[in-house]
Amino acid sequence: MTTQAEATLKARTLIEALPYMRSYRGRVVVVKLGGESLDDPALAAQVAEDIALLSLVGVRVVVVHGGGPQISRAMEQRGIEPRFLGGLRVTDDASMELVQQVLIGEINSGLVRRLNAAGIAAVGMSGIDAGSMTAERQAGPAGEDLGRVGRVVAVDPGYLRSVLDGGFTPVVASIAPTVDGIALNVNADAAAAVVASALGAEKLVYVTNVEGLYRDFGDRDSLVSELKTDDLAALTPSLSSGMRPKAESALAALAAGVAKVHILDGRVEHALLLEIFTPEGIGTQVLP
């Protein structure tokens, strides 16, 4: 049974969050979820609750997700050895069919179910739907052929805006077509940045499985809580292969007008709410 003191503390917490709720009401926040944050059912449910609360207080949330670990497991189960060049997954036609099955048929639909169960109306989609994204093929770091791997070169925000205006939460799988309609596997970090830029987002939040950006990876004392774009650009070449795409995408989003980018640890309980509705925040905040 909740005591009066505990109830009062909860009420004070809500009052402290009120200015942030006012500030972000009606604003677009793009949340990129890594496959790691969706791999643990308990974490996935918690993230869904956070997104639901953001939506219910009037924040216009767009979710973009990847699914690297899940795709690798599915490939191994089919006897296909995952191969990477420069951090990019080599994706032939057979692998692309599996990528679509995992991203759209499993992860996307599962996340939509969780969000709907949490009390909001979520709509699953990918960059293919309504021509919302256009991609081009991407080569490896030394010009290698990666197969059906691409980068998003354009976003038509009309469909996303119409979904948001209808009171729905878009959940976007990181697949996008070429101008010829060929589906490509695109980096979800970069896709989230392009979506945030096209929608004029107030925030772009990367929910990952590390505490934030480290100046010296592995040294927990080197965690950076806040930095500017010039500092991030100087730091980017030294980052790990998993963090570098986030840093590069953050720089691109900020250059395109996104107000703030956050990199935070999805393993922390209610990390999204702590980042958006408290003055302290968590993780790393990048400012123009």
Helices and strands as residue ranges (DSSP letters): H 4-24, E 28-33, H 35-39, H 41-56, E 60-65, H 68-77, E 84-85, E 88-89, H 93-100, I 101-108, H 109-117, E 122-126, G 129-131, E 133-137, E 149-155, H 158-165, E 169-173, E 175-177, E 183-186, H 188-199, E 203-208, E 213-214, G 220-222, E 223-224, E 226-228, H 229-235, G 236-238, H 244-255, E 260-265, H 271-277, E 284-287
